[in-house]
Each structure stands twice: as structure tokens, then as C-alpha cells.
């Protein structure tokens, strides 16, 4: 069975993703994000789950379950409120873990 791609975020930030075939899950109440992520991942239907950075920051505990697994990849993306830098920090952390040094941003 093929795995899909989901997008979780506030309605304004994710409204265009449905038009290109991604399954969207609207979460306009940030406090509900952890439970929504649990619900979306229950069926093991998604290979990739994009989340707005605001909600991504609120779901750390729930995302720990996937830290050592290939699927689903939970990836932050900027919302309409702007870029918080969470995605870049995460990428920098992965690179540093892989090569032992932050060769991308030299922080």
C-alpha cells in the first residue's frame, strides 16, 4: 500500500496543499496539535507529514516516537505567520549529527 503525504496546520497556511493532492488536517487551535498528530499517525498511512512550524514546536513529545524510524518523516514548514527558523535549526542538527560539524551554517 502506498503511503501518502499529509499537511497539518492552521487553515490559512495549508489551504493550497489540498489543491495539489496532499491530505490536509486543519488545526486552528494550537493546543490541539499533539492529539491531531497522534490521530494522523495512528493508521500508518503517511510517509511524510508536513506541519507548520508553530504546531511542530508544540508536538515534540509526540514526534519522539518517530525519531529513529524512517516513516513518517515529520517536517516543519513556515506558516502564514512567518518563518521561525525551526526547519533550518533541524536541518543543521541533522547535518551536524551526520558529519560531526555544522558545515552548513557554521554556528
N, C-alpha and C positions, 0 to 999 in steps of 0.2 A: 504494500500500500504506500503510495506516495505521500510524503509529508508536505504540509502547506506552510505558508508564511502568514503570520498574524501581526497586527499592529495594535498596541494598547496606548491610549492617550485621551486627552480631552477632545471633544468633538471638533472644535475649530482646527486643532493641529493635525488630525488624522483624516479629515473628511475626503481628501483626494485619493487616499490609498485604496479605497474600495473601488474606485473607478478603474484602477489598473489591475484588478483581480485579487488583491490581498484581502484577507478577512480582518475586519476592524472590530474592536471592542472599545466602546466609548466609556471613559471613566472621568466624569466631571467632578467627582468628589475624591480628592487625593487620598483620603484616609481609607478608601475602599480598594485601593490599588493592590495591596497584598492579597486580599481574598480573591480579587479578579484574576491575578496571576496564577494562584493555586487552581482556580476553576479552569482557566485556559489550558493549563498544563496537565490536567487530570487524564485526558484521553490520549496523550502522547501523539497528537495529530500534527504537531508543528515542528519543523526543523529549525525555523528561525522565528523569533518573536522580537519585534522592534517595540521599544517603549519610549515615550517622551522622557527626557532627562529628569523632569520633575518627579514623575512616577517611579522611574528607575531608582532614584535616590531613596525612595520610601520602601523599596522591596528587597533590600539587601539580605535579610534573613531568609526570605523565600527563594532568592536566587542562589543561595549557598548550596542548595540541593543539586544544582546543575554545574557547579564549578569544575568537577572532574569528569563530566560526561560530555560527549560530542553533541548530543541533542537534548533539548533545544538550545540553540545559541541565543542568548538574550542580549540585545544590542541597544544601547541608548541612542536616541536621535533628538535633535533640538525641536522644541515646540514653538508655538507662536509667541511665547513669552521671551524667547531668545535662547542663546546658547550658554549653558552653564559651564561648559568645559569638561563635563563628566566623560564624554566619549573620548576626548583626547587624553585625559588622565588614564583612562582604562587601557587605551592602546599603548601608551607609554609604559604602563605597568607590565603588559604582556611582552613588549619588546625587551624591557629590562630583565624580565624573568628568563626569556629565551637566550639572550646573548650576554647577560651579566652587566650590562651598562645601558644607560638611556642614550642610544645613538641617534634618536630622532629629534629630541628637544634639548638635550644637553643640560638638563636641570640638575 
